[in-house]
């Protein structure tokens, strides 16, 4: 492993030392590359802003004040500070004053009402009470050629167009 450390660039060694100083011992090798990418991007952004500030002040080169101003603007506009602890505690107290609703369901996982679920049947089956008129007229013309009795023909027609209907519960309007 010492041979690998010697092959690393100076910046990667610094990131590795930072991780070690923070107590991070086990990490993927890509973590170092991600930290370096973040680090380089941050430096480029700060130096670009410092150059803009330097040009605005009609300076020929970037100086320490420009870099400090760029870093301060990054800190002010990129990172937000969390609210003070007292404010968070007050928000928690106010939220916790409202009791949770009491569960009216029995043991187990409470399920939503049937009208709010997607697992109910989404189809209707219907059985017509009358026989269709069209197929019967055609069968009268074919009676002479077809030796089957008329009772069998009507049974076949009923079975071909048979549907079943179940009423679905109506959903309450909200």
KANOR-V168769 format. One record per residue. N is the residue number from 1. PSI is psi in radians with two decimals (NA if undefined). NEAR is the number of other C-alpha atoms within 12 Angstrom. Layout:
N_PSI_NEAR + N_PSI_NEAR
//
This chain:
1_-0.52_7 + 2_-0.57_8 + 3_-0.65_7 + 4_-0.64_12 + 5_-0.60_17 + 6_-0.52_11 + 7_-0.29_12 + 8_2.58_18 + 9_2.85_15 + 10_-0.75_14 + 11_-0.67_19 + 12_-0.65_26 + 13_-0.66_22 + 14_-0.76_19 + 15_-0.72_27 + 16_-0.74_30 + 17_-0.66_17 + 18_-0.78_17 + 19_-0.74_20 + 20_-0.67_15 + 21_-0.43_11 + 22_0.01_11 + 23_0.18_11 + 24_1.98_15 + 25_-0.63_14 + 26_2.07_13 + 27_2.81_14 + 28_2.61_13 + 29_-0.45_19 + 30_-0.35_14 + 31_-0.72_18 + 32_-0.76_27 + 33_-0.68_21 + 34_-0.72_17 + 35_-0.72_22 + 36_-0.71_23 + 37_-0.79_17 + 38_-0.76_15 + 39_-0.85_18 + 40_-0.73_16 + 41_-0.72_14 + 42_-0.79_19 + 43_-0.75_18 + 44_-0.74_18 + 45_-0.76_20 + 46_-0.79_27 + 47_-0.58_27 + 48_-0.78_21 + 49_-0.70_25 + 50_-0.64_29 + 51_-0.72_26 + 52_-0.77_22 + 53_-0.66_26 + 54_-0.73_23 + 55_-0.65_16 + 56_-0.58_14 + 57_0.14_15 + 58_0.73_13 + 59_2.67_15 + 60_-0.40_13 + 61_2.83_18 + 62_2.32_24 + 63_-3.12_20 + 64_-0.63_16 + 65_-0.66_19 + 66_-0.73_27 + 67_-0.75_25 + 68_-0.74_20 + 69_-0.71_23 + 70_-0.74_29 + 71_-0.75_25 + 72_-0.68_17 + 73_-0.62_20 + 74_-0.78_22 + 75_-0.73_15 + 76_-0.64_12 + 77_-0.25_11 + 78_-0.58_14 + 79_2.35_11 + 80_2.48_10 + 81_2.47_10 + 82_2.72_9 + 83_2.78_11 + 84_2.73_10 + 85_-0.67_11 + 86_-0.69_11 + 87_-0.76_12 + 88_-0.70_13 + 89_-0.68_13 + 90_-0.73_14 + 91_-0.72_15 + 92_-0.72_13 + 93_-0.77_13 + 94_-0.71_12 + 95_-0.67_12 + 96_-0.16_11 + 97_-0.50_10 + 98_2.02_10 + 99_2.66_10 + 100_2.61_8 + 101_2.50_7 + 102_2.43_8 + 103_2.18_12 + 104_-0.13_10 + 105_2.79_12 + 106_-2.79_9 + 107_2.72_8 + 108_-2.99_8 + 109_2.16_9 + 110_2.31_12 + 111_2.66_16 + 112_2.87_11 + 113_2.73_14 + 114_-0.61_16 + 115_-0.27_18 + 116_0.12_15 + 117_2.84_12 + 118_0.13_11 + 119_-0.03_12 + 120_2.94_13 + 121_2.42_14 + 122_0.56_13 + 123_2.83_13 + 124_2.42_14 + 125_2.40_15 + 126_2.41_14 + 127_2.04_17 + 128_2.47_16 + 129_-0.51_12 + 130_2.69_15 + 131_2.50_20 + 132_2.46_19 + 133_-0.64_13 + 134_-0.91_12 + 135_-0.53_18 + 136_-0.65_21 + 137_-0.67_14 + 138_-0.61_17 + 139_-0.47_24 + 140_-0.65_18 + 141_-0.52_13 + 142_-0.07_16 + 143_-0.68_17 + 144_-0.66_12 + 145_-0.45_11 + 146_2.12_14 + 147_-0.04_12 + 148_2.53_16 + 149_2.66_16 + 150_-0.46_18 + 151_-0.73_14 + 152_-0.66_15 + 153_-0.74_23 + 154_-0.62_24 + 155_-0.72_16 + 156_-0.70_18 + 157_-0.68_22 + 158_-0.76_21 + 159_-0.58_16 + 160_-0.58_15 + 161_0.45_19 + 162_2.27_19 + 163_2.70_16 + 164_2.50_14 + 165_2.35_13 + 166_2.33_13 + 167_2.38_12 + 168_2.52_14 + 169_2.48_14 + 170_2.43_9 + 171_2.43_11 + 172_2.51_9 + 173_2.37_6 + 174_NA_5
//
